[in-house]
Amino acid sequence: MDQQIEQTFRKTFPTIKRIVDPKVQMEQQLRALRGQGKQQSALGLLAGVGEVLQAHRQAQINGISYRGGRLDLDLELQNLQILDRIKQQAADKLQTPVEIVSAAAQKEKVAGRLRIGGGS
């Protein structure tokens, strides 16, 4: 059975040359593929949300922070609908939780904070 597991692992992940415990390594690789492994990197989250923000050029980034696998973006926008659209598009693009942490009207603009990622 151990030989079959190792054989399956080699077929499934041919680029991995060092095999110590194929069962454990297979579980790790599958978790990573499902997005349940390591926390997403700041650059990965930022790149994904950056693509979304390009479609919303009126959105201005006022601050960025990354902690515990989560990226917080402080944005200034024209209205709440744009903030909600960015939230939904980022969640779809990144396949990770995105939430509106705060939103407040400031004169003719809206200040909003998005939290991207489900890190701990």
OpenMM code with the backbone's topology and positions (N, CA, C; nanometers):
from openmm import Vec3, app, unit

residues = "MET ASP GLN GLN ILE GLU GLN THR PHE ARG LYS THR PHE PRO THR ILE LYS ARG ILE VAL ASP PRO LYS VAL GLN MET GLU GLN GLN LEU ARG ALA LEU ARG GLY GLN GLY LYS GLN GLN SER ALA LEU GLY LEU LEU ALA GLY VAL GLY GLU VAL LEU GLN ALA HIS ARG GLN ALA GLN ILE ASN GLY ILE SER TYR ARG GLY GLY ARG LEU ASP LEU ASP LEU GLU LEU GLN ASN LEU GLN ILE LEU ASP ARG ILE LYS GLN GLN ALA ALA ASP LYS LEU GLN THR PRO VAL GLU ILE VAL SER ALA ALA ALA GLN LYS GLU LYS VAL ALA GLY ARG LEU ARG ILE GLY GLY GLY SER".split()
positions = [
    Vec3(0.0819, -0.1177, 0.0000),
    Vec3(0.0000, 0.0000, 0.0000),
    Vec3(0.0874, 0.1257, 0.0000),
    Vec3(0.1952, 0.1256, 0.0791),
    Vec3(0.2859, 0.2401, 0.0826),
    Vec3(0.3463, 0.2667, -0.0548),
    Vec3(0.3781, 0.1595, -0.1267),
    Vec3(0.4333, 0.1752, -0.2617),
    Vec3(0.3308, 0.2381, -0.3559),
    Vec3(0.2062, 0.2000, -0.3421),
    Vec3(0.1000, 0.2570, -0.4261),
    Vec3(0.0805, 0.4053, -0.3955),
    Vec3(0.0866, 0.4417, -0.2682),
    Vec3(0.0723, 0.5821, -0.2291),
    Vec3(0.1865, 0.6632, -0.2890),
    Vec3(0.3092, 0.6112, -0.2773),
    Vec3(0.4247, 0.6825, -0.3325),
    Vec3(0.4146, 0.6937, -0.4840),
    Vec3(0.3714, 0.5893, -0.5478),
    Vec3(0.3548, 0.5897, -0.6934),
    Vec3(0.2502, 0.6943, -0.7356),
    Vec3(0.1396, 0.6981, -0.6655),
    Vec3(0.0343, 0.7970, -0.6933),
    Vec3(0.0858, 0.9383, -0.6700),
    Vec3(0.1617, 0.9562, -0.5633),
    Vec3(0.2183, 1.0877, -0.5335),
    Vec3(0.3118, 1.1326, -0.6455),
    Vec3(0.3982, 1.0440, -0.6901),
    Vec3(0.4932, 1.0780, -0.7983),
    Vec3(0.4206, 1.1147, -0.9280),
    Vec3(0.3127, 1.0446, -0.9579),
    Vec3(0.2340, 1.0757, -1.0778),
    Vec3(0.1643, 1.2105, -1.0649),
    Vec3(0.1091, 1.2360, -0.9474),
    Vec3(0.0301, 1.3562, -0.9249),
    Vec3(0.1167, 1.4809, -0.9128),
    Vec3(0.2312, 1.4690, -0.8487),
    Vec3(0.3209, 1.5820, -0.8260),
    Vec3(0.4615, 1.5487, -0.8772),
    Vec3(0.4784, 1.5408, -1.0079),
    Vec3(0.6068, 1.4984, -1.0648),
    Vec3(0.7221, 1.5955, -1.0392),
    Vec3(0.6934, 1.7197, -1.0071),
    Vec3(0.8013, 1.8161, -0.9841),
    Vec3(0.8627, 1.8030, -0.8455),
    Vec3(0.7958, 1.7327, -0.7555),
    Vec3(0.8500, 1.7131, -0.6205),
    Vec3(0.9393, 1.5895, -0.6245),
    Vec3(1.0667, 1.6132, -0.6025),
    Vec3(1.1652, 1.5042, -0.6126),
    Vec3(1.1944, 1.4386, -0.4780),
    Vec3(1.1917, 1.5182, -0.3713),
    Vec3(1.2235, 1.4646, -0.2387),
    Vec3(1.0955, 1.4174, -0.1706),
    Vec3(1.0854, 1.2894, -0.1516),
    Vec3(0.9678, 1.2302, -0.0893),
    Vec3(1.0111, 1.1633, 0.0410),
    Vec3(0.9597, 1.2169, 0.1508),
    Vec3(0.9924, 1.1630, 0.2823),
    Vec3(0.8763, 1.0788, 0.3331),
    Vec3(0.7582, 1.1398, 0.3341),
    Vec3(0.6362, 1.0724, 0.3779),
    Vec3(0.5272, 1.1072, 0.2763),
    Vec3(0.5089, 1.0230, 0.1757),
    Vec3(0.4181, 1.0578, 0.0667),
    Vec3(0.2752, 1.0866, 0.1102),
    Vec3(0.2285, 1.0168, 0.2112),
    Vec3(0.0906, 1.0400, 0.2571),
    Vec3(0.0764, 1.1811, 0.3145),
    Vec3(0.1675, 1.2193, 0.4017),
    Vec3(0.1635, 1.3525, 0.4625),
    Vec3(0.1867, 1.4599, 0.3563),
    Vec3(0.2834, 1.4368, 0.2679),
    Vec3(0.3115, 1.5345, 0.1634),
    Vec3(0.1924, 1.5507, 0.0685),
    Vec3(0.1239, 1.4428, 0.0396),
    Vec3(0.0055, 1.4482, -0.0462),
    Vec3(-0.1027, 1.5322, 0.0207),
    Vec3(-0.1249, 1.5101, 0.1508),
    Vec3(-0.2245, 1.5883, 0.2240),
    Vec3(-0.1889, 1.7366, 0.2242),
    Vec3(-0.0618, 1.7694, 0.2424),
    Vec3(-0.0182, 1.9088, 0.2414),
    Vec3(-0.0419, 1.9730, 0.1050),
    Vec3(-0.0071, 1.9012, -0.0001),
    Vec3(-0.0245, 1.9543, -0.1350),
    Vec3(-0.1726, 1.9756, -0.1670),
    Vec3(-0.2560, 1.8825, -0.1269),
    Vec3(-0.4000, 1.8954, -0.1522),
    Vec3(-0.4596, 2.0128, -0.0749),
    Vec3(-0.4165, 2.0314, 0.0506),
    Vec3(-0.4638, 2.1466, 0.1292),
    Vec3(-0.4219, 2.2768, 0.0626),
    Vec3(-0.2998, 2.2827, 0.0159),
    Vec3(-0.2516, 2.4040, -0.0508),
    Vec3(-0.3307, 2.4305, -0.1778),
    Vec3(-0.3622, 2.3261, -0.2529),
    Vec3(-0.4400, 2.3429, -0.3753),
    Vec3(-0.5815, 2.3908, -0.3459),
    Vec3(-0.6352, 2.3503, -0.2332),
    Vec3(-0.7706, 2.3925, -0.1951),
    Vec3(-0.7707, 2.5307, -0.1312),
    Vec3(-0.6539, 2.5876, -0.1093),
    Vec3(-0.6478, 2.7179, -0.0459),
    Vec3(-0.6607, 2.7113, 0.1044),
    Vec3(-0.6473, 2.5895, 0.1608),
    Vec3(-0.6599, 2.5740, 0.3047),
    Vec3(-0.5250, 2.5552, 0.3708),
    Vec3(-0.4206, 2.5654, 0.2937),
    Vec3(-0.2865, 2.5471, 0.3472),
    Vec3(-0.2344, 2.6759, 0.4065),
    Vec3(-0.1242, 2.7216, 0.3540),
    Vec3(-0.0597, 2.8414, 0.4042),
    Vec3(-0.1469, 2.9639, 0.3831),
    Vec3(-0.1214, 3.0643, 0.4637),
    Vec3(-0.1900, 3.1916, 0.4464),
    Vec3(-0.1498, 3.2501, 0.3119),
    Vec3(-0.2396, 3.3281, 0.2557),
    Vec3(-0.2067, 3.3936, 0.1308),
    Vec3(-0.1089, 3.5057, 0.1583),
    Vec3(-0.0163, 3.5255, 0.0655),
    Vec3(0.0841, 3.6291, 0.0838),
    Vec3(0.0245, 3.7665, 0.0586),
    Vec3(0.0883, 3.8659, 0.1164),
    Vec3(0.0455, 4.0046, 0.0958),
    Vec3(0.0514, 4.0391, -0.0523),
    Vec3(0.1584, 3.9981, -0.1191),
    Vec3(0.1724, 4.0301, -0.2614),
    Vec3(0.0667, 3.9603, -0.3460),
    Vec3(0.0334, 3.8375, -0.3111),
    Vec3(-0.0700, 3.7653, -0.3851),
    Vec3(-0.2061, 3.8326, -0.3719),
    Vec3(-0.2397, 3.8711, -0.2494),
    Vec3(-0.3672, 3.9406, -0.2267),
    Vec3(-0.3681, 4.0766, -0.2944),
    Vec3(-0.2569, 4.1481, -0.2827),
    Vec3(-0.2485, 4.2814, -0.3413),
    Vec3(-0.2548, 4.2758, -0.4939),
    Vec3(-0.1901, 4.1779, -0.5526),
    Vec3(-0.1950, 4.1636, -0.6987),
    Vec3(-0.3369, 4.1367, -0.7462),
    Vec3(-0.4064, 4.0492, -0.6762),
    Vec3(-0.5436, 4.0166, -0.7152),
    Vec3(-0.6380, 4.1341, -0.7010),
    Vec3(-0.6307, 4.2027, -0.5878),
    Vec3(-0.7206, 4.3164, -0.5681),
    Vec3(-0.6779, 4.4330, -0.6566),
    Vec3(-0.5504, 4.4402, -0.6909),
    Vec3(-0.5022, 4.5442, -0.7816),
    Vec3(-0.5683, 4.5346, -0.9179),
    Vec3(-0.5866, 4.4125, -0.9655),
    Vec3(-0.6545, 4.3924, -1.0934),
    Vec3(-0.7991, 4.4416, -1.0865),
    Vec3(-0.8637, 4.4185, -0.9742),
    Vec3(-1.0019, 4.4646, -0.9553),
    Vec3(-1.0052, 4.6174, -0.9508),
    Vec3(-0.9113, 4.6770, -0.8780),
    Vec3(-0.9101, 4.8224, -0.8628),
    Vec3(-0.8805, 4.8948, -0.9943),
    Vec3(-0.8119, 4.8294, -1.0860),
    Vec3(-0.7852, 4.8917, -1.2160),
    Vec3(-0.9144, 4.9240, -1.2893),
    Vec3(-1.0160, 4.8457, -1.2672),
    Vec3(-1.1455, 4.8702, -1.3314),
    Vec3(-1.2231, 4.9812, -1.2606),
    Vec3(-1.1751, 5.0222, -1.1436),
    Vec3(-1.2417, 5.1266, -1.0651),
    Vec3(-1.1406, 5.2376, -1.0377),
    Vec3(-1.1012, 5.3042, -1.1414),
    Vec3(-0.9952, 5.4055, -1.1303),
    Vec3(-1.0318, 5.5210, -1.0374),
    Vec3(-1.1612, 5.5414, -1.0121),
    Vec3(-1.2023, 5.6489, -0.9232),
    Vec3(-1.1737, 5.6150, -0.7769),
    Vec3(-1.1448, 5.4889, -0.7473),
    Vec3(-1.1124, 5.4487, -0.6097),
    Vec3(-0.9678, 5.4879, -0.5784),
    Vec3(-0.9512, 5.5536, -0.4654),
    Vec3(-0.8179, 5.5964, -0.4236),
    Vec3(-0.7774, 5.5151, -0.3006),
    Vec3(-0.6567, 5.4613, -0.3019),
    Vec3(-0.6051, 5.3861, -0.1873),
    Vec3(-0.5378, 5.4845, -0.0922),
    Vec3(-0.5857, 5.4892, 0.0321),
    Vec3(-0.5278, 5.5782, 0.1328),
    Vec3(-0.4391, 5.5048, 0.2327),
    Vec3(-0.4489, 5.3730, 0.2374),
    Vec3(-0.3666, 5.2973, 0.3301),
    Vec3(-0.3776, 5.1483, 0.3053),
    Vec3(-0.2689, 5.0768, 0.3359),
    Vec3(-0.2641, 4.9308, 0.3193),
    Vec3(-0.1928, 4.8730, 0.4411),
    Vec3(-0.2487, 4.7667, 0.4960),
    Vec3(-0.1772, 4.6934, 0.6008),
    Vec3(-0.2018, 4.5438, 0.5814),
    Vec3(-0.1040, 4.4641, 0.6251),
    Vec3(-0.1123, 4.3184, 0.6128),
    Vec3(-0.0724, 4.2579, 0.7461),
    Vec3(-0.1590, 4.1713, 0.7977),
    Vec3(-0.1299, 4.1069, 0.9249),
    Vec3(-0.2076, 3.9763, 0.9324),
    Vec3(-0.1395, 3.8720, 0.9695),
    Vec3(-0.2054, 3.7441, 0.9931),
    Vec3(-0.2784, 3.6879, 0.8721),
    Vec3(-0.2240, 3.7101, 0.7531),
    Vec3(-0.2859, 3.6549, 0.6325),
    Vec3(-0.4003, 3.7385, 0.5781),
    Vec3(-0.4211, 3.8573, 0.6351),
    Vec3(-0.5293, 3.9451, 0.5891),
    Vec3(-0.4719, 4.0781, 0.5433),
    Vec3(-0.5281, 4.1282, 0.4367),
    Vec3(-0.4885, 4.2573, 0.3809),
    Vec3(-0.6016, 4.3563, 0.4059),
    Vec3(-0.5713, 4.4678, 0.4703),
    Vec3(-0.6692, 4.5744, 0.4913),
    Vec3(-0.6378, 4.6884, 0.3955),
    Vec3(-0.7399, 4.7351, 0.3260),
    Vec3(-0.7262, 4.8477, 0.2331),
    Vec3(-0.8169, 4.9608, 0.2787),
    Vec3(-0.7601, 5.0794, 0.2968),
    Vec3(-0.8391, 5.1989, 0.3233),
    Vec3(-0.8589, 5.2689, 0.1899),
    Vec3(-0.9844, 5.2843, 0.1510),
    Vec3(-1.0175, 5.3394, 0.0199),
    Vec3(-1.1028, 5.4647, 0.0330),
    Vec3(-1.0906, 5.5498, -0.0671),
    Vec3(-1.1803, 5.6642, -0.0812),
    Vec3(-1.2500, 5.6480, -0.2151),
    Vec3(-1.3835, 5.6514, -0.2105),
    Vec3(-1.4633, 5.6230, -0.3300),
    Vec3(-1.5741, 5.7262, -0.3461),
    Vec3(-1.6410, 5.7176, -0.4590),
    Vec3(-1.7504, 5.8111, -0.4852),
    Vec3(-1.8788, 5.7728, -0.4121),
    Vec3(-1.9018, 5.6397, -0.3945),
    Vec3(-2.0242, 5.5978, -0.3264),
    Vec3(-2.0105, 5.4552, -0.2728),
    Vec3(-2.1083, 5.4152, -0.1923),
    Vec3(-2.1070, 5.2821, -0.1304),
    Vec3(-2.1226, 5.1693, -0.2318),
    Vec3(-2.1934, 5.1955, -0.3406),
    Vec3(-2.2142, 5.0913, -0.4411),
    Vec3(-2.0810, 5.0475, -0.5021),
    Vec3(-1.9907, 5.1411, -0.5225),
    Vec3(-1.8591, 5.1066, -0.5780),
    Vec3(-1.7818, 5.0203, -0.4786),
    Vec3(-1.7877, 5.0569, -0.3506),
    Vec3(-1.7205, 4.9774, -0.2470),
    Vec3(-1.7750, 4.8356, -0.2456),
    Vec3(-1.9058, 4.8217, -0.2535),
    Vec3(-1.9679, 4.6893, -0.2545),
    Vec3(-1.9292, 4.6108, -0.3801),
    Vec3(-1.9225, 4.6776, -0.4932),
    Vec3(-1.8825, 4.6119, -0.6185),
    Vec3(-1.7381, 4.5615, -0.6102),
    Vec3(-1.6496, 4.6452, -0.5567),
    Vec3(-1.5090, 4.6054, -0.5410),
    Vec3(-1.5000, 4.4853, -0.4474),
    Vec3(-1.5745, 4.4880, -0.3390),
    Vec3(-1.5765, 4.3758, -0.2438),
    Vec3(-1.6142, 4.2454, -0.3144),
    Vec3(-1.7235, 4.2489, -0.3899),
    Vec3(-1.7718, 4.1283, -0.4566),
    Vec3(-1.6739, 4.0797, -0.5636),
    Vec3(-1.6219, 4.1710, -0.6420),
    Vec3(-1.5284, 4.1341, -0.7483),
    Vec3(-1.3980, 4.0796, -0.6908),
    Vec3(-1.3504, 4.1371, -0.5812),
    Vec3(-1.2276, 4.0872, -0.5184),
    Vec3(-1.2491, 3.9468, -0.4618),
    Vec3(-1.3643, 3.9236, -0.4002),
    Vec3(-1.3951, 3.7906, -0.3457),
    Vec3(-1.4002, 3.6874, -0.4583),
    Vec3(-1.4627, 3.7244, -0.5700),
    Vec3(-1.4712, 3.6328, -0.6839),
    Vec3(-1.3333, 3.6068, -0.7444),
    Vec3(-1.2550, 3.7101, -0.7594),
    Vec3(-1.1222, 3.6996, -0.8222),
    Vec3(-1.0269, 3.6172, -0.7362),
    Vec3(-1.0232, 3.6482, -0.6068),
    Vec3(-0.9262, 3.5854, -0.5172),
    Vec3(-0.9748, 3.4551, -0.4547),
    Vec3(-1.1054, 3.4278, -0.4649),
    Vec3(-1.1632, 3.3090, -0.4014),
    Vec3(-1.1264, 3.3033, -0.2535),
    Vec3(-1.1440, 3.4180, -0.1867),
    Vec3(-1.1152, 3.4297, -0.0448),
    Vec3(-1.2168, 3.5264, 0.0157),
    Vec3(-1.2385, 3.5194, 0.1464),
    Vec3(-1.3342, 3.6120, 0.2069),
    Vec3(-1.2901, 3.7576, 0.1935),
    Vec3(-1.3847, 3.8442, 0.1629),
    Vec3(-1.3625, 3.9890, 0.1587),
    Vec3(-1.4792, 4.0519, 0.2329),
    Vec3(-1.4492, 4.1392, 0.3271),
    Vec3(-1.5565, 4.2036, 0.4016),
    Vec3(-1.5347, 4.3543, 0.4083),
    Vec3(-1.6445, 4.4256, 0.4148),
    Vec3(-1.6391, 4.5688, 0.4377),
    Vec3(-1.6340, 4.5874, 0.5886),
    Vec3(-1.5216, 4.6366, 0.6382),
    Vec3(-1.5028, 4.6549, 0.7816),
    Vec3(-1.5686, 4.7842, 0.8271),
    Vec3(-1.5564, 4.8886, 0.7451),
    Vec3(-1.6186, 5.0166, 0.7801),
    Vec3(-1.6459, 5.0958, 0.6527),
    Vec3(-1.7418, 5.1842, 0.6623),
    Vec3(-1.7745, 5.2754, 0.5534),
    Vec3(-1.8395, 5.3983, 0.6147),
    Vec3(-1.7908, 5.5155, 0.5756),
    Vec3(-1.8446, 5.6397, 0.6315),
    Vec3(-1.8433, 5.7483, 0.5246),
    Vec3(-1.9519, 5.8232, 0.5189),
    Vec3(-1.9610, 5.9348, 0.4245),
    Vec3(-1.8753, 6.0500, 0.4767),
    Vec3(-1.7966, 6.1064, 0.3871),
    Vec3(-1.7121, 6.2212, 0.4197),
    Vec3(-1.7279, 6.3231, 0.3080),
    Vec3(-1.8072, 6.4280, 0.3336),
    Vec3(-1.8397, 6.5296, 0.2336),
    Vec3(-1.9013, 6.4617, 0.1122),
    Vec3(-1.8350, 6.4676, -0.0017),
    Vec3(-1.8911, 6.4104, -0.1249),
    Vec3(-1.8338, 6.2722, -0.1568),
    Vec3(-1.7565, 6.2164, -0.0649),
    Vec3(-1.6911, 6.0869, -0.0867),
    Vec3(-1.7297, 5.9885, 0.0226),
    Vec3(-1.6867, 5.8650, 0.0049),
    Vec3(-1.7057, 5.7610, 0.1050),
    Vec3(-1.5688, 5.7044, 0.1401),
    Vec3(-1.5399, 5.6961, 0.2688),
    Vec3(-1.4183, 5.6313, 0.3161),
    Vec3(-1.4576, 5.4903, 0.3580),
    Vec3(-1.3895, 5.3918, 0.3024),
    Vec3(-1.4214, 5.2537, 0.3349),
    Vec3(-1.2976, 5.1712, 0.3595),
    Vec3(-1.3151, 5.0677, 0.4395),
    Vec3(-1.2051, 4.9742, 0.4646),
    Vec3(-1.2508, 4.8342, 0.4278),
    Vec3(-1.1698, 4.7695, 0.3425),
    Vec3(-1.1943, 4.6308, 0.3049),
    Vec3(-1.0924, 4.5427, 0.3742),
    Vec3(-1.1358, 4.4273, 0.4206),
    Vec3(-1.0458, 4.3260, 0.4773),
    Vec3(-1.0512, 4.2067, 0.3830),
    Vec3(-0.9354, 4.1713, 0.3294),
    Vec3(-0.9263, 4.0672, 0.2278),
    Vec3(-0.8437, 3.9514, 0.2831),
    Vec3(-0.8993, 3.8323, 0.2744),
    Vec3(-0.8272, 3.7139, 0.3185),
    Vec3(-0.8837, 3.6609, 0.4482),
    Vec3(-0.8625, 3.5340, 0.4673),
    Vec3(-0.9190, 3.4696, 0.5856),
    Vec3(-0.8152, 3.4200, 0.6811),
    Vec3(-0.6989, 3.4859, 0.6871),
    Vec3(-0.5937, 3.4432, 0.7783),
    Vec3(-0.6390, 3.4527, 0.9212),
    Vec3(-0.5568, 3.4018, 1.0097),
    Vec3(-0.5936, 3.4038, 1.1508),
    Vec3(-0.5231, 3.5149, 1.2245),
] * unit.nanometer
topology = app.Topology()
chain = topology.addChain("A")
for resn in residues:
    res = topology.addResidue(resn, chain)
    for name in ("N", "CA", "C"):
        topology.addAtom(name, app.Element.getBySymbol(name[0]), res)
